[in-house]
């Protein structure tokens, strides 16, 4: 069996972490602090990027740098008491526990915003580019992604298979069989 990038979508996060550890792939997010020192966080990269890195490894790439978010996209302050459309979307500020930010984003998205997978995927896309994006711009990106955007959420294999008509019971066995096959090939 040759493992494709699409096959990797069927691995769960525990299996992905195990393989990343086995292959010695950096999976933790790092950030640049105010003294320009790069620090490792306990946060790990999102599934899409971990699978891309893993597939590159399978294809023969062996040098991987950790993902670093630089100062301009990192917050070093406590959560704000009020947010404005021109405030930036910042790593360490953009958290589901930030109730004031959540409330503000709901307000500017006609009460649609919620901290779900799409919210974090879109934020991490921005931070990976170390790009400064305002809350207003982010809200527009989030809304577009929620409407279907580029449709590139294949790493959510469960949702994709359920949408194709697979039952939840079928999914469990299908995913386990697929993951077992993938792991048996990759851990040889």
C-alpha positions in Angstrom: 0.0 0.0 0.0 1.3 3.4 -0.9 0.1 6.1 1.6 -1.3 9.2 -0.1 -1.9 12.6 1.5 -5.6 12.0 1.4 -5.1 8.7 3.3 -3.5 10.6 6.2 -6.8 12.5 6.8 -8.1 9.3 8.5 -5.6 9.4 11.3 -6.8 10.8 14.6 -4.7 13.3 16.6 -3.3 10.7 18.9 -2.0 8.7 15.9 -0.7 11.8 14.2 1.2 12.8 17.4 2.6 9.3 17.7 3.9 9.3 14.1 5.3 12.8 14.4 7.2 11.7 17.4 8.4 8.6 15.6 9.5 10.7 12.6 11.0 13.4 14.9 8.8 16.1 13.3 8.4 19.4 15.2 4.7 19.8 15.9 4.6 22.4 18.6 3.9 26.1 17.8 6.7 28.4 18.8 6.5 32.2 19.2 8.9 35.1 19.4 8.7 37.0 22.7 9.4 40.6 23.3 13.1 40.0 23.8 13.2 38.3 20.4 13.7 34.8 21.9 11.8 31.9 20.3 9.8 30.0 22.8 8.0 26.6 22.5 4.3 26.4 23.4 2.4 23.4 24.4 0.0 24.2 21.5 0.4 22.0 18.4 -0.1 22.9 14.8 -3.5 22.2 13.3 -4.2 18.8 11.7 -3.9 20.1 8.1 -0.4 21.4 8.6 0.8 18.3 10.6 -0.5 16.0 7.8 1.2 18.1 5.2 4.5 17.9 7.1 4.0 14.2 7.6 3.3 13.6 3.9 6.4 15.6 3.0 8.4 13.4 5.3 7.0 10.3 3.6 8.0 11.8 0.3 11.6 12.1 1.5 11.9 15.6 3.0 13.9 15.4 6.2 14.5 19.0 7.3 11.6 20.7 9.1 11.7 23.9 11.1 9.2 24.5 13.9 6.3 26.9 13.1 7.1 30.3 14.6 4.7 33.1 15.1 6.6 36.4 15.3 6.0 39.3 17.6 3.8 41.2 15.3 1.0 38.5 15.5 1.4 37.7 19.2 -0.3 39.4 22.1 1.7 39.9 25.3 -1.2 41.7 27.1 -4.1 40.4 29.1 -7.4 40.3 27.2 -8.8 43.7 26.5 -12.0 45.1 28.0 -13.2 46.4 24.6 -12.3 45.6 21.0 -12.6 47.6 17.8 -12.7 46.6 14.2 -9.1 47.8 13.6 -7.6 45.7 16.4 -5.5 42.9 15.2 -6.2 39.2 15.5 -3.4 38.0 17.7 -2.1 34.7 18.9 -2.6 34.3 22.7 -5.5 36.8 22.6 -7.7 34.8 20.1 -9.0 32.2 22.6 -12.4 30.7 23.3 -12.0 31.9 26.9 -11.8 35.5 25.7 -15.5 36.3 26.2 -15.2 40.0 25.2 -13.5 39.2 21.9 -16.1 36.5 21.2 -18.9 39.0 21.9 -17.3 41.6 19.6 -16.9 39.1 16.8 -20.5 37.9 17.2 -21.6 41.6 16.9 -19.7 42.3 13.7 -20.8 39.0 12.1 -24.6 39.5 12.8 -24.4 37.1 15.8 -23.0 34.3 13.6 -19.5 34.0 15.0 -18.5 31.1 17.3 -15.1 29.6 18.3 -15.1 26.4 16.3 -12.6 24.6 14.0 -13.1 27.1 11.2 -12.4 30.0 13.5 -9.0 28.6 14.6 -8.0 27.3 11.2 -8.6 30.8 9.7 -6.6 32.5 12.5 -3.7 30.0 12.2 -3.6 30.6 8.4 -3.0 34.3 9.2 -0.4 33.7 11.9 1.5 31.2 9.8 2.1 34.0 7.3 2.9 36.3 10.2 0.4 38.7 8.7 -1.4 41.5 10.5 -5.1 41.2 10.0 -7.8 43.4 11.7 -10.8 41.9 13.4 -13.0 43.3 10.7 -10.9 41.6 8.0 -10.8 38.4 10.0 -14.6 38.4 10.4 -14.9 38.6 6.6 -12.4 35.7 6.1 -14.3 33.6 8.7 -17.6 34.3 7.1 -16.3 33.3 3.7 -14.7 30.1 5.1 -18.0 29.3 6.8 -19.9 29.6 3.6 -17.6 27.1 2.0 -14.6 29.3 1.0 -12.1 27.1 -0.8 -13.7 23.9 0.4 -10.4 22.6 1.6 -11.3 20.9 4.8 -10.5 17.3 3.7 -8.6 16.7 6.9 -12.1 16.5 8.5 -12.5 13.0 7.1 -15.3 12.1 9.5 -17.5 15.0 8.3 -16.6 14.3 4.6 -17.6 10.7 4.9 -20.8 11.4 6.8 -21.8 13.9 4.2 -21.3 11.2 1.5 -23.8 9.0 3.4 -21.7 6.8 5.7 -23.3 6.1 9.0 -21.6 6.9 12.3 -21.3 3.1 13.0 -19.7 2.4 9.6 -17.4 5.4 10.1 -15.9 4.0 13.3 -14.8 0.7 11.7 -13.9 2.2 8.4 -11.6 4.8 10.1 -10.0 2.2 12.4 -9.3 -0.2 9.4 -7.9 2.7 7.3 -5.7 4.0 10.2 -4.4 0.5 11.0 -3.3 0.0 7.4 -1.6 3.4 7.3 0.2 2.9 10.5 1.4 -0.6 9.5 2.9 0.9 6.4 4.5 3.9 8.0 5.9 2.2 11.1 7.7 -0.6 9.2 
